[in-house]
Structures are given as structure tokens and as C-alpha cells.
Amino acid sequence: MTHKVVFMFLCVTAIFVSCKQVEDIKKSGTGSETNTQLPFPDSWAGNYGGTLEIFNGKGKAQEVPMELHIAPTEVDSVFKWVIIYGEDKEKGKRDYRIIKRNPEAGIYVTDELNSIVLEDYFLGGKLISRFAVGKSLLLATYEKIGSDIHFEILSGKKGHSSETGGENDTDEIPKVYNYLVNVRQKAILKPIK
């Protein structure tokens, strides 16, 4: 099988899987249900805390206390999403809102209440957002596992770091772009009162 055929097969498979997921979401009634009876973010409501660990290529660079507070508001489609970094809970507070834009398709937004709005996608029990800030490209995820919320951010330079592939004498090979990842942040946030 040539590389071109394999690449086309992978593309068709990805499209089929995406269409199947949308079809399954429509049948189930919501793209945001977890193993509990309540959908996301309702089933995640509560206060969580732990330690944010920050890694670079040399290893662990820093540890910072982190909290996440999730609570309903007066509006059914809007939840408080408050992140606190560090010991100073007022200085380190990020007061955001999660808005259900199209929960049947797993689409949400994070409104940072300062003109920044991030698009979020709830897929397979994980809230995912991918965005660029300045010269950095970031991938942020939240996942509830048991009673804990696992948080992770991967970041690196926005532009691609290298390019491979192309064409050779016999087959057409697609170009592949590599993107630097040089910072990983992770935290396991456990329920707190």
C-alpha cells in the first residue's frame, strides 16, 4: 500500500469516526454526559484543590497551590469557573464563566470576563481547549476521574519547529509539521470544602 493510499485511508477513517461521534451524540441527547446522571458541567460542581506542577525539558521547575471552584449561576447555561493559583487567593484568582454554547454537540466556551473567550470541546469526558497567546500555542484539558479533576496544559512556540515529508520518487508523501512542546503543567485537584 502506498503512503498516499495510507494517508487517504487515515483521513477517511477520521472523518467517519467524527461523523459517527456526532450521530451518537444526537442519539444520546447530549455530548456532555459523564458516568453520573447529571451532564457537564453540572456533575462537576464543587471546590477542588491540589498542587500545580510545572515541567520543562530539565524536569520539574515549579510547584504552585491551585484550586478550581465550579458552581451554577442564576442562568442555567452559565457556570462559575474560578481558578486560584498560589497562596494569595485574591491575587491569584481568575474568575471565569463556562457557558453551554451547544452542549448536544459538546461545545462550550470559557468567558474570562475581560473580552477573552476560549472555545471548549467536551469530548469523551474531557474538556479541551486549544488556543494561542502571543507566541505560544497551548492545549488545555480538564477531566473528572472519580471525584478528582485532572488538569493539564501543554505549551510551546506557535510556529512549527520543523517540517518533514513531501514527495519522493514513487509516492506522494504529505508534509508533516512539528510543533515544539517545552512546558507541561499538571495538577490532580481533589474535592475540598
C-alpha positions as CSV (number, residue, x, y, z in Angstrom):
1,M,0.0,0.0,0.0
2,T,1.5,3.4,-1.0
3,H,1.9,6.2,1.5
4,K,-0.7,8.2,-0.4
5,V,-3.3,5.5,0.0
6,V,-2.5,5.0,3.7
7,F,-2.8,8.8,4.3
8,M,-6.1,8.9,2.4
9,F,-7.4,5.9,4.4
10,L,-6.5,7.6,7.7
11,C,-8.3,10.8,6.6
12,V,-11.4,8.9,5.6
13,T,-11.3,7.0,8.8
14,A,-11.0,10.2,10.9
15,I,-14.0,11.7,9.0
16,F,-16.1,8.5,9.5
17,V,-15.2,8.5,13.3
18,S,-16.2,12.2,13.6
19,C,-19.5,11.7,11.8
20,K,-20.2,8.6,13.9
21,Q,-19.5,10.6,17.1
22,V,-21.9,13.3,16.1
23,E,-24.5,10.7,15.2
24,D,-24.0,9.0,18.7
25,I,-24.2,12.4,20.4
26,K,-27.5,13.2,18.7
27,K,-28.9,9.8,19.7
28,S,-27.8,10.1,23.3
29,G,-29.3,13.6,23.6
30,T,-26.1,15.3,25.0
31,G,-22.4,15.3,24.2
32,S,-21.6,16.3,27.7
33,E,-22.8,13.4,29.8
34,T,-20.4,11.7,32.2
35,N,-20.9,8.5,34.1
36,T,-23.2,10.3,36.5
37,Q,-26.8,11.3,35.8
38,L,-26.0,15.0,35.5
39,P,-24.4,16.4,32.4
40,F,-21.2,18.5,32.3
41,P,-20.6,20.9,34.0
42,D,-23.5,20.3,36.5
43,S,-21.9,17.0,37.6
44,W,-18.5,18.7,38.2
45,A,-19.9,21.4,40.6
46,G,-17.8,21.7,43.7
47,N,-14.5,23.0,45.0
48,Y,-11.2,21.2,44.2
49,G,-7.6,21.8,45.3
50,G,-4.1,20.4,44.8
51,T,-0.7,21.3,43.6
52,L,0.1,22.5,40.1
53,E,3.4,21.1,38.9
54,I,5.3,22.9,36.1
55,F,7.8,21.0,34.0
56,N,10.3,22.0,31.3
57,G,12.9,19.9,29.5
58,K,15.1,19.7,32.6
59,G,12.4,18.4,34.8
60,K,10.1,19.9,37.5
61,A,10.7,23.7,37.5
62,Q,8.0,24.8,40.0
63,E,5.1,23.9,42.2
64,V,2.1,26.2,43.0
65,P,-1.0,25.6,45.0
66,M,-4.1,25.5,42.8
67,E,-7.8,25.5,43.3
68,L,-10.8,25.2,41.0
69,H,-14.3,26.2,42.1
70,I,-17.2,25.3,39.8
71,A,-20.7,26.5,40.7
72,P,-24.0,27.1,38.9
73,T,-25.2,30.7,38.5
74,E,-28.8,32.1,38.2
75,V,-28.6,31.3,34.4
76,D,-28.9,27.6,33.6
77,S,-26.4,27.8,30.8
78,V,-23.7,29.5,32.7
79,F,-21.4,28.2,35.5
80,K,-18.8,29.9,37.6
81,W,-15.3,28.5,36.8
82,V,-12.9,30.1,39.3
83,I,-9.2,29.1,39.2
84,I,-6.9,30.2,42.0
85,Y,-3.1,30.0,41.7
86,G,-0.7,30.4,44.6
87,E,-1.1,31.1,48.3
88,D,-2.7,34.6,47.9
89,K,-6.2,33.6,47.0
90,E,-7.3,37.1,46.0
91,K,-4.2,38.0,43.9
92,G,-4.2,34.5,42.2
93,K,-7.9,34.4,41.5
94,R,-9.1,34.0,37.9
95,D,-12.9,34.5,37.9
96,Y,-14.2,32.9,34.7
97,R,-17.5,31.5,33.4
98,I,-18.2,28.3,31.4
99,I,-21.1,28.8,29.0
100,K,-23.1,26.0,27.4
101,R,-23.0,27.1,23.8
102,N,-24.2,23.8,22.2
103,P,-23.9,21.0,24.8
104,E,-25.6,18.5,22.5
105,A,-22.5,18.8,20.3
106,G,-20.1,19.1,23.2
107,I,-19.4,22.8,22.5
108,Y,-18.8,25.2,25.4
109,V,-16.9,28.5,25.9
110,T,-14.8,29.9,28.7
111,D,-15.6,33.6,29.2
112,E,-12.7,35.2,31.0
113,L,-14.9,38.3,31.6
114,N,-12.2,40.6,30.0
115,S,-13.1,40.3,26.3
116,I,-11.2,36.9,26.0
117,V,-13.5,34.0,25.2
118,L,-12.0,30.5,24.7
119,E,-13.7,27.8,22.7
120,D,-14.0,24.5,24.6
121,Y,-14.9,21.0,23.4
122,F,-16.2,18.3,25.8
123,L,-15.2,15.0,24.2
124,G,-15.3,11.6,25.9
125,G,-15.5,13.1,29.4
126,K,-12.6,15.6,28.8
127,L,-12.9,19.4,28.4
128,I,-10.4,20.5,25.8
129,S,-9.3,23.9,24.5
130,R,-6.5,24.8,22.1
131,F,-5.5,28.4,21.6
132,A,-2.6,30.7,21.0
133,V,-1.5,33.6,23.2
134,G,1.3,35.8,21.9
135,K,3.9,33.5,20.5
136,S,2.7,30.4,22.4
137,L,0.3,27.6,21.3
138,L,-1.5,25.9,24.2
139,L,-3.6,22.8,24.7
140,A,-5.5,22.7,28.0
141,T,-7.5,19.8,29.3
142,Y,-9.7,19.1,32.3
143,E,-11.0,15.5,33.1
144,K,-13.0,14.3,36.0
145,I,-11.7,10.9,37.1
146,G,-13.6,9.5,40.1
147,S,-14.1,12.5,42.4
148,D,-10.9,14.3,41.2
149,I,-10.3,16.7,38.3
150,H,-7.1,16.2,36.3
151,F,-5.8,19.4,34.7
152,E,-3.1,19.7,32.2
153,I,-1.6,22.4,29.9
154,L,0.9,21.7,27.2
155,S,2.5,24.7,25.6
156,G,5.2,25.7,23.2
157,K,6.1,28.1,20.3
158,K,3.2,28.9,18.0
159,G,5.1,28.4,14.7
160,H,6.1,25.0,13.6
161,S,9.6,23.9,14.7
162,S,10.3,21.6,11.7
163,E,8.7,20.3,8.5
164,T,9.2,16.8,7.1
165,G,7.6,14.7,4.3
166,G,6.8,16.0,0.9
167,E,7.3,14.0,-2.3
168,N,9.8,11.3,-3.2
169,D,10.4,9.5,-6.5
170,T,7.5,7.0,-6.3
171,D,4.8,8.2,-3.8
172,E,3.4,11.5,-2.8
173,I,4.1,11.9,0.9
174,P,2.2,14.5,2.9
175,K,4.1,17.3,4.6
176,V,4.1,16.9,8.4
177,Y,4.7,19.9,10.6
178,N,6.2,19.5,14.1
179,Y,5.4,21.9,16.9
180,L,7.6,22.5,20.0
181,V,6.3,21.5,23.4
182,N,8.6,22.8,26.1
183,V,6.3,23.4,29.1
184,R,3.9,20.9,30.8
185,Q,1.6,21.9,33.7
186,K,-0.4,19.3,35.5
187,A,-2.5,19.0,38.7
188,I,-4.7,16.5,40.3
189,L,-7.4,18.5,42.1
190,K,-9.3,16.8,44.9
191,P,-12.6,17.8,46.4
192,I,-12.2,20.4,49.2
193,K,-14.7,22.1,51.5
